Amino acid sequence: MSKMTLYGIWLSGPTYKAGLALSLMGQAFAYKHVDLRAGAHKQPEYLAVNRYGQVPALVDGDLKLCQSGSILLYLADKFGKMGGKTAEEKARVREWLFWEFDRLAPNVYRPRAIKRGFMKAEDNVLQLYTGLANDALKVLDASLAKSSFLVGNEATIADVAVYGDVAYAEEGAIDLAPYANVKAWMGRVEKLPGFKKYADLLPQQDAA
Ligand SMILES: N[C@@H](CCC(=O)N[C@@H](CS)C(=O)NCC(=O)O)C(=O)O
């Protein structure tokens, strides 16, 4: 079986989610660096891989996949790992994926993008996102008071997706200290075989 190729940029949270899922599932992958600052994601060659002009994309043979949540579901299905064991668990995994890209991801990524200078915004806009991120973190913390992982007793792609947001919170000056259950769960995710932090997992250039 030839290796899949992940397209992305090492600073991208959604790219990290796809790379982390591959790594936790024990899958080596080739990597193509997409230089967002140079506008590579809007060029015809890349738009042929991802029609939305965003990273990540995953190429598996003739199949070109995009949207990190959808990529995670594809990988779980393909390898029969981390997707939940029962019909109910699979449904709960999907619930977390839809929730996280509605309530958590934008409200963590945007403060981070503002703090890192990738995005400009007035202070009240930053406050709005930060408040919404904290609302989502409260929901997450309450859920993690009841179980070790988000769905069932083992890590699933729901944990990968949510970890791939929360891992960037402090870069966005969102304080995780009030969320003890979230912090303890992050520690459990970080101990999973194959786990790597984003800067260690994603190359800064093409990699075979
Ligand atoms: N919902 C998408 C979001 C992807 C996304 O926002 N990617 C950013 C980088 S982190 C991007 O490509 N931004 C450039 C653009 O949207 O033009 C996913 O999960 O894959």
The ligand as an ORCA input file, in Angstrom:
! r2SCAN-3c Opt
* xyz 0 1
  N     -12.880     23.463      8.176
  C     -11.571     23.381      7.576
  C     -10.789     24.614      7.980
  C      -9.456     24.666      7.298
  C      -8.774     26.011      7.495
  O      -9.337     26.954      8.047
  N      -7.518     26.088      7.034
  C      -6.808     27.339      7.063
  C      -5.425     27.151      7.644
  S      -5.485     26.676      9.321
  C      -6.629     27.839      5.650
  O      -6.408     27.067      4.741
  N      -6.724     29.163      5.484
  C      -6.551     29.798      4.241
  C      -7.867     30.200      3.630
  O      -8.933     29.827      4.161
  O      -7.811     30.897      2.618
  C     -10.864     22.093      8.026
  O     -11.110     21.662      9.149
  O     -10.101     21.507      7.241
*
